[in-house]
């Protein structure tokens, strides 16, 4: 389940959520937070891989340690990713919008 980072409406700043809304789907706030945390880890891995791939596109390899190049493309890509909502905010937004699939393996 890929996350479209440009089309998200997840908050960039920390906000307070209603506990009842978070736990509504599972009936248990801890279970809901565990599901959200697992999704946040997945999102973080996706973002990290995507960032590394994009930075590699603009990488310049040089054997000389004395020269450090300032790659403007890499800086712009990094700035874009720094401004994104954090993975946990993206995961909570997905949870609230019913976009996270989960199942209780104890019930199956």
Residue, then its C-alpha position, 0 to 999 in steps of 0.5 A: x500500500x504505497x502512500x502518495x506523499x504529495x496528496x496527503x492531508x496529514x498534519x505536519x505539526x503535532x495535534x491531539x486526537x480524540x481517543x474514542x475516535x482512534x479506538x472506535x474500530x478495534x474497541x481497544x486503544x492499545x490495539x489501535x495504536x499498535x496497528x498505527x505504529x506498525x503502519x508508521x514503520x512501513x511508511x517510514x521504510x517506504x519514504x527512506x527507500x524512495x529518498x535514497x533512490x532519488x538522492x542516488x539519481x543525482x549522486x556524483x561519485x568522486x574519489x577525492x576526499x578533498x573536494x566536497x560538491x554541493x549538489x543542488x538537486x540533492x538538497x532540493x530533494x532533501x528539503x522536500x522530504x524534510x517538510x513532509x508529515x512524519x510517518x506516524x502522522x501519515x499512519x494516523x491519517x490513514x487509520x482515520x480514513x479507513x485506509x489501513x487493512x488489519x485483521x486479528x489473527x486470534x479470531x481467524 
